[in-house]
Amino acid sequence: MAFLGRSNVGKSSLLNALVGTRNLARVSASPGHTRLVNFYRVGHEMYLADLPGYGYARVPEAMRRGWEELVTSYLVGREPLALGVFLVDLRHEPTEGDRLLRTFLEHHGLPYVIAAAKADTMGRGEATRRVDALRRGLGGRALDVLPVSAKTGEGLPPLWKTIRTAAENHREK
């Protein structure tokens, strides 16, 4: 399972929330601190991979290109990925980077679920409208679009179910 999305969208925070600890993946208030593919083993079942993000990190262009090459080689230069957990910030419209990532995943036939992060920051009605818009737009061929919050735990059980189902299906292939 690979956690994908732009810098500062909450990939590391969501990983920590899913496994029930605050100290597994390093979390920072400033973007661009995940610079390598960080692997976290969950039981004997699977590995979760926290990948560098795109977008806001203030780093030299050469480093940004290196991250892009690292992420690309991880996603397509290995055994097929069981699932990409594609995080977007529910508070904002999808970025060009988000649309490019979706196109990349679909072009390479990689399965993904959209985790609409920071769902706790808005009312339920607004969150529902935004998730529906994501399903119609960026959702494309996503297995699902799930509102989640690393802060409150909202949406984590359905996301875990999707992740575990993908892992089981992948092992059976």
Secondary structure, DSSP 8 states (H G I E B T S, - for coil): -EEEESTTSSHHHHHHHHHT-SSSS---SSS----S-EEEEETTTEEEEE----SS----HHHHHHHHHHHHHHHHSSS--S-EEEEEETTS---HHHHHHHHHHHHTT--EEEEEE-GGGS-HHHHHHHHHHHHHTTTTT-S-EEE--TTT-TTHHHHHHHHHHHHHHHHH-
